[in-house]
């Protein structure tokens, strides 16, 4: 079974933070968490079925007062995610 999310470790103002995105298809949502706290959500079920009612969602949030954006690229069966911290692309962790 493919992974239903992605994670990053970002360093902001000298501290490391864990950013995690999880897709929960049975609830039709995607959840974004920073250090275990939910900071945003996006519709997931409609996107995974290929319905284009929702454009590619972006989830805007902050980590230690620094602007972040999670860009979601839905596919038919999988999702792609890009995390930008202070307008810079952050590479995900490789597991």
N, C-alpha and C positions, 0 to 999 in steps of 0.2 A: 504494500500500500504506500503511495507517495506521501511525503511529509505534507502536513496541512498548514505549514507556516515557515517562518524564517526568523533568525535572531541576529543581533548586532551588539557589539560592545563599543560604546562611544565614550570618548574622554572629553569632558566639558568642564572648564574652569578647574582643571587638575584632579577631577574625580571621574571614576569610571561609572557608567550607567548601562544597564541591560535594556535594550529595546527589543521587544518580541511581538511578532504578528502571528495570530492564530486564526485559521479559518474554521468555523463551526457550521458545516453545511446543514446539519440537522436542525439548527436554529436560524439558518439563512442569514448569518452575520459573519463578519470578520472583526476581530478585536485587536487593538494595539495597546500594549502595556509598556510602561517604563518602570523598571525596578519593582515589578509585580503589581503596580497600580494601573488600572484602566485609564487611558487618556483619549481614546477614540474608538469609533466603530464604523463599519461600512457594510452595505448590502452585499451578500455573497451568493446566495442561492440563485437569484435571477441571473447574475453574471455567469455562474458556472453552467447554466442551461443555455447560454448563448443569447439570451434576450437582451436587447440593447436599450431598455428603458432607462438604464443608468449609464452615464458616460464613465470612462475610466476614473474611478474615485481617487481623491487625494484626501489624506487625513492630516490636518494641521494641528500641531501641538508644540509644547515647549519642554526643553530639558534644561534645568537651571537657568531659566530666562533666556535661553537661546532658541530661536525659531527652528522647527523641524517640519519636514513634510515627508509622508510616506505616500509614494505613488504606486497604485495598484494596476497591473496589466492583466486583465482576466483572459483566460483561454477557455477552450471547451472543457478540458479536464483538469488543468493546472492553472496556477496563478504565478505571475512574476511580480516582484516587489523591488522598489528602489527607495532607499532612505537617503534624504538630504538633511544635513545638519549645517546650519548657517550657510545654506545654498551650496554646500559641497557634498558630492556623492560619497557615501560610506559603503565600503565593501562588506557583505555579510560574512558571518562566521562560517567556516567550512567544518562540517561534522564528519 
